[in-house]
Amino acid sequence: MKSRFSLVLMAFVAATMLFSSCKKDDSELILGTWNLNGEKSYMSWTYGQSSETENMSDVKGTFTFKSDGTVVIASEDEGEPEEVTGSYTLAEGKLTITEPSEGSQIFNIEKLTKSDLILGQSESQVIDGQEYSMAIHMEFTR
């Protein structure tokens, strides 16, 4: 009886190791080009009693993550193309993108699979006695 239990336990441990070693980590999954889905992406602001949400449906863009830690962000907003190269790091479910002229932005990785990437960012602060909050939600597909 004891040997049968040991066999089952060893099989379970082996299967667990096999499946966990097959799972790609975020640093591998993020590599490549991601296309912004503007219909599902938005920015929202709240200042005191006022709030506004802006859909990104008119924004076309891609993020291309390379294995050397560089990211190329290409976008077209209202017909104006722009391309920026920066760097990125991944740590503890967060993606930090650093652009030369904009500094660093930290996004929460809400979802990352082979075909989907969802990034979120939010912050709030008090300005002139009024609470100001901002949120960004961006969905990408391959």
C-alpha positions as CSV (number, residue, x, y, z in Angstrom):
1,M,0.0,0.0,0.0
2,K,2.8,2.4,0.9
3,S,4.6,1.8,-2.4
4,R,1.5,2.4,-4.4
5,F,1.1,5.8,-2.6
6,S,4.7,6.6,-3.3
7,L,4.2,5.8,-6.9
8,V,1.1,8.0,-7.2
9,L,2.9,10.8,-5.4
10,M,6.0,10.6,-7.7
11,A,3.7,10.6,-10.8
12,F,1.9,13.7,-9.4
13,V,5.2,15.5,-8.8
14,A,6.5,14.6,-12.2
15,A,3.3,15.8,-13.9
16,T,3.4,19.0,-12.0
17,M,7.0,19.7,-12.9
18,L,6.3,18.9,-16.6
19,F,3.3,21.2,-16.9
20,S,4.9,24.0,-14.9
21,S,8.1,23.9,-17.0
22,C,6.0,24.1,-20.2
23,K,4.4,27.4,-19.2
24,K,6.1,30.4,-20.8
25,D,7.0,33.3,-18.5
26,D,5.9,36.8,-19.2
27,S,9.3,37.8,-20.7
28,E,8.8,35.3,-23.5
29,L,5.1,35.8,-24.0
30,I,5.4,39.6,-24.5
31,L,8.0,39.3,-27.3
32,G,6.7,40.4,-30.8
33,T,4.3,42.9,-32.2
34,W,1.0,43.7,-30.5
35,N,-1.8,45.6,-32.3
36,L,-3.9,48.0,-30.3
37,N,-7.6,47.2,-30.3
38,G,-8.9,50.8,-30.1
39,E,-12.6,49.8,-29.8
40,K,-11.8,48.1,-26.5
41,S,-9.3,50.7,-25.2
42,Y,-10.0,53.9,-23.4
43,M,-8.7,56.7,-21.1
44,S,-10.9,58.2,-18.4
45,W,-10.5,61.2,-16.1
46,T,-12.3,62.4,-13.1
47,Y,-11.8,65.9,-11.6
48,G,-14.0,66.8,-8.7
49,Q,-17.6,66.3,-10.1
50,S,-16.6,66.2,-13.7
51,S,-15.6,63.0,-15.6
52,E,-14.8,62.0,-19.1
53,T,-14.1,58.8,-20.9
54,E,-12.4,58.8,-24.3
55,N,-12.5,55.7,-26.5
56,M,-9.3,55.0,-28.5
57,S,-11.2,53.8,-31.6
58,D,-9.5,56.4,-33.8
59,V,-6.0,55.4,-32.7
60,K,-4.1,52.8,-34.6
61,G,-0.9,51.5,-33.0
62,T,1.5,48.7,-32.3
63,F,3.9,47.9,-29.5
64,T,6.8,45.7,-30.6
65,F,8.8,44.2,-27.8
66,K,12.3,42.8,-28.6
67,S,14.4,40.4,-26.6
68,D,17.1,43.0,-26.0
69,G,14.7,45.1,-23.9
70,T,13.7,47.6,-26.5
71,V,10.2,48.5,-27.4
72,V,9.1,50.2,-30.6
73,I,5.8,52.1,-30.3
74,A,4.2,53.0,-33.6
75,S,1.0,54.9,-33.7
76,E,-1.3,56.9,-35.9
77,D,-3.7,59.4,-34.3
78,E,-6.0,61.3,-36.6
79,G,-3.7,60.6,-39.6
80,E,-0.4,61.6,-37.9
81,P,2.1,58.7,-37.8
82,E,4.6,58.6,-35.0
83,E,7.2,56.0,-34.0
84,V,9.2,56.0,-30.7
85,T,11.8,53.6,-29.5
86,G,12.3,53.1,-25.8
87,S,13.1,50.4,-23.3
88,Y,10.9,48.1,-21.2
89,T,11.2,45.9,-18.1
90,L,8.9,43.3,-16.6
91,A,8.7,42.6,-12.9
92,E,6.0,41.3,-10.6
93,G,3.1,41.7,-13.0
94,K,4.1,45.2,-14.0
95,L,5.4,46.5,-17.4
96,T,7.6,49.6,-17.2
97,I,8.1,51.4,-20.5
98,T,10.7,54.2,-20.7
99,E,10.6,56.6,-23.6
100,P,13.4,59.2,-24.1
101,S,11.1,62.2,-24.1
102,E,8.3,61.0,-21.9
103,G,10.1,59.2,-19.0
104,S,8.8,56.0,-17.5
105,Q,5.3,54.7,-17.3
106,I,4.3,51.7,-15.3
107,F,1.4,49.5,-16.4
108,N,-0.3,46.7,-14.6
109,I,-0.4,43.6,-16.8
110,E,-4.0,42.5,-16.5
111,K,-3.8,39.7,-19.0
112,L,-0.9,38.2,-21.0
113,T,-1.4,35.2,-23.2
114,K,0.0,34.1,-26.6
115,S,-2.7,36.2,-28.3
116,D,-3.9,38.8,-25.8
117,L,-2.3,41.6,-23.9
118,I,-4.3,43.9,-21.6
119,L,-2.5,46.8,-19.8
120,G,-4.0,49.1,-17.2
121,Q,-2.8,52.2,-15.4
122,S,-4.4,54.4,-12.8
123,E,-3.4,57.2,-10.5
124,S,-5.1,59.7,-8.3
125,Q,-4.1,62.8,-6.5
126,V,-5.5,66.0,-5.0
127,I,-5.2,69.2,-7.1
128,D,-6.4,72.5,-5.7
129,G,-8.5,70.6,-3.2
130,Q,-10.2,68.5,-5.8
131,E,-9.5,64.8,-6.4
132,Y,-8.2,64.0,-9.8
133,S,-8.0,60.5,-11.1
134,M,-6.9,59.0,-14.4
135,A,-7.2,55.5,-15.8
136,I,-5.9,53.9,-19.0
137,H,-7.1,50.5,-20.3
138,M,-5.4,49.2,-23.5
139,E,-6.2,45.9,-25.1
140,F,-3.9,44.3,-27.7
141,T,-4.0,41.3,-30.0
142,R,-1.4,39.6,-32.2
